[in-house]
């Protein structure tokens, strides 16, 4: 993996790093300037929304785990918001707080790439043993992405997890032995052509997981402190 000045991480040196081509979307690490667009994407796509201070809390604490998909016109079309859990009673692990891709850019493998990049940093930067997330039981498309594409398994069912009372699957993915770089055989290129959307493993629906309102308030309070 080659780190560049723009924080792009190509899997292959032959991939040209540019966002000026109308056909392309790039996956890169988020910057503080992306947070407002990430929040806007969240508001467009998901019922679970967060105040801006919650995004800042993630960015200031675990900047390596926030990744965005940027279109040719420098618009954020998808993001992953993630963190490391701080429960010392459990093995060291990460958690996906929120994942979303605009409807206009789905079925192109973007959510898969965002997840893979964040998970890679969890393992290699923070020595995470596994990653967890929550997903609505009714969100079959997201469940398919996690279980089939990303190889998550159901750990438990949390009754009434969401604000509207819907149950959530608590899902986990255990990391294997650490490798020095992402494998091009297991990941799509980081620059995605729109013409290839029919060959993508991307699901049709927004993929999402969220922290409970209580967790959000607690962590926002920490961020304010």
C-alpha positions in Angstrom: 0.0 0.0 0.0 1.4 3.3 -1.0 0.5 6.4 1.1 0.2 9.5 -1.0 -0.2 13.1 -0.2 -3.9 12.9 -0.8 -4.3 9.9 1.5 -5.3 7.6 -1.3 -4.4 3.9 -0.9 -4.3 2.2 -4.3 -4.1 -1.6 -4.3 -2.2 -1.6 -7.6 0.5 0.8 -8.7 -1.1 0.9 -12.2 -4.2 2.5 -10.8 -4.1 6.3 -11.6 -4.9 8.5 -8.6 -7.3 11.1 -9.9 -10.8 12.4 -9.1 -11.1 14.5 -12.3 -12.4 11.6 -14.4 -16.2 11.6 -14.6 -16.4 7.8 -14.3 -14.4 7.5 -11.1 -15.0 7.3 -7.4 -12.1 7.3 -5.0 -11.9 5.8 -1.5 -9.7 7.8 0.9 -9.2 8.5 4.6 -11.6 11.2 5.8 -10.4 14.7 6.8 -12.0 17.1 9.2 -13.4 19.0 6.1 -15.4 15.9 5.1 -17.4 15.7 8.4 -20.3 18.0 7.3 -20.8 16.1 4.0 -20.6 12.8 6.0 -23.4 14.1 8.2 -25.4 15.1 5.2 -25.0 11.7 3.6 -26.2 10.2 6.9 -29.3 12.4 7.0 -30.2 11.5 3.4 -29.8 7.7 3.9 -30.4 6.6 7.5 -33.0 7.0 10.2 -30.2 7.0 12.9 -28.6 10.5 12.9 -25.9 12.1 15.0 -25.0 15.6 16.1 -21.8 17.0 14.6 -19.9 16.7 17.9 -20.3 12.9 17.6 -18.5 12.9 14.3 -15.8 15.1 15.8 -15.4 12.7 18.6 -14.7 9.8 16.2 -12.4 11.9 14.1 -10.3 13.2 17.0 -10.0 9.8 18.6 -9.8 7.3 15.8 -9.0 9.3 12.6 -7.6 6.2 10.9 -11.0 4.5 11.0 -13.0 7.1 9.1 -13.1 6.7 5.3 -15.1 8.3 2.6 -16.0 7.7 -1.1 -15.5 10.8 -3.2 -17.0 11.3 -6.6 -15.3 13.1 -9.6 -16.8 16.4 -8.4 -15.3 16.1 -4.9 -18.7 15.2 -3.4 -18.8 12.7 -0.6 -21.1 9.8 -1.8 -20.4 7.3 1.0 -18.6 7.0 4.3 -17.8 4.6 7.2 -17.8 5.9 10.7 -16.0 3.5 13.1 -14.3 3.4 16.5 -12.4 1.2 18.9 -14.4 -0.1 21.9 -12.9 0.7 25.3 -14.3 -2.1 27.4 -11.2 -3.7 29.1 -13.2 -6.8 30.0 -13.4 -7.8 26.3 -10.7 -8.5 23.8 -9.5 -5.5 21.9 -11.9 -4.9 19.0 -13.4 -2.2 16.8 -17.0 -1.3 16.1 -18.7 0.1 13.0 -20.9 3.0 14.1 -22.4 3.9 10.7 -22.0 3.0 7.1 -23.9 4.6 4.2 -23.7 5.1 0.4 -26.0 7.4 -1.5 -28.6 5.6 -3.6 -27.1 7.0 -6.8 -23.9 5.2 -6.1 -25.0 1.9 -4.9 -24.3 -1.6 -6.4 -20.7 -0.6 -7.2 -18.8 -2.2 -4.3 -18.3 1.1 -2.5 -19.7 0.0 0.9 -17.5 -3.2 0.7 -14.3 -1.1 0.1 -15.1 1.4 2.9 -15.6 -1.5 5.3 -12.4 -3.2 4.2 -10.3 -0.1 4.6 -11.6 0.7 8.1 -11.2 -2.9 9.2 -7.7 -3.0 7.9 -6.8 0.0 10.0 -8.4 -1.5 13.1 -6.3 -4.6 12.8 -3.0 -3.0 11.8 -3.1 0.3 13.7 -5.1 -0.7 16.8 -4.3 -4.4 17.0 -8.1 -5.3 17.0 -8.9 -9.0 17.2 -12.4 -8.5 15.7 -14.9 -6.0 14.6 -18.6 -5.7 15.7 -21.7 -3.9 14.4 -25.4 -3.8 14.7 -27.9 -4.1 11.8 -31.7 -4.0 11.8 -33.3 -7.4 11.4 -35.4 -6.1 8.6 -32.5 -4.8 6.6 -31.9 -7.8 4.4 -29.6 -6.1 1.9 -27.3 -4.9 4.7 -27.4 -8.3 6.3 -26.4 -9.9 3.0 -23.5 -7.5 2.7 -22.2 -8.2 6.1 -22.8 -12.0 6.2 -22.1 -13.0 2.7 -19.6 -10.4 1.3 -17.7 -9.5 4.4 -18.0 -12.8 6.3 -19.7 -11.5 9.5 -21.6 -13.9 11.7 -24.4 -13.3 14.2 -23.3 -13.1 17.8 -26.6 -12.4 19.3 -30.0 -10.6 18.9 -30.5 -7.4 20.9 -34.2 -6.9 21.5 -35.5 -3.3 21.0 -32.1 -2.0 20.2 -33.3 0.8 17.9 -35.3 3.8 18.9 -38.4 2.5 17.1 -38.2 -0.8 19.0 -36.9 -2.9 16.2 -34.5 -5.7 17.1 -30.9 -5.7 15.9 -28.4 -8.4 15.0 -25.1 -8.1 16.9 -22.7 -9.3 14.2 -18.9 -9.9 14.4 -16.1 -10.6 12.1 -12.9 -12.1 13.5 -9.6 -11.0 11.9 -7.1 -13.5 10.7 -3.3 -13.1 10.8 -2.2 -9.6 10.0 -0.8 -9.0 6.5 1.4 -6.2 5.3 -1.1 -4.9 2.7 -4.6 -5.4 1.3 -4.8 -8.2 -1.2 -5.9 -7.2 -4.7 -7.5 -10.6 -5.0 -9.9 -9.9 -2.1 -10.7 -6.2 -2.8 -11.9 -4.2 -5.7 -9.8 -1.4 -7.1 -10.1 1.8 -5.1 -11.1 3.7 -8.2 -14.4 2.4 -9.4 -15.8 2.8 -12.9 -19.5 3.4 -13.2 -19.7 1.1 -16.1 -18.8 -1.9 -13.9 -21.8 -1.5 -11.5 -23.4 -4.8 -12.7 -20.4 -6.8 -11.6 -20.3 -5.4 -8.1 -21.0 -7.3 -4.9 -22.7 -4.2 -3.5 -26.1 -4.5 -2.1 -29.1 -2.5 -3.2 -30.0 -1.1 0.1 -28.2 1.3 2.5 -26.0 -0.6 4.9 -26.2 0.8 8.4 -25.4 0.2 12.0 -25.7 2.6 14.9 -24.8 3.3 18.5 -27.7 3.4 21.0 -28.9 6.9 22.0 -27.4 6.3 25.4 -24.0 5.4 24.0 -24.1 8.4 21.7 -24.9 10.8 24.6 -22.2 9.2 26.8 -19.5 9.5 24.1 -20.6 13.0 23.1 -20.1 14.0 26.8 -16.6 12.5 26.7 -15.9 14.5 23.5 -17.1 17.7 25.1 -14.9 17.0 28.2 
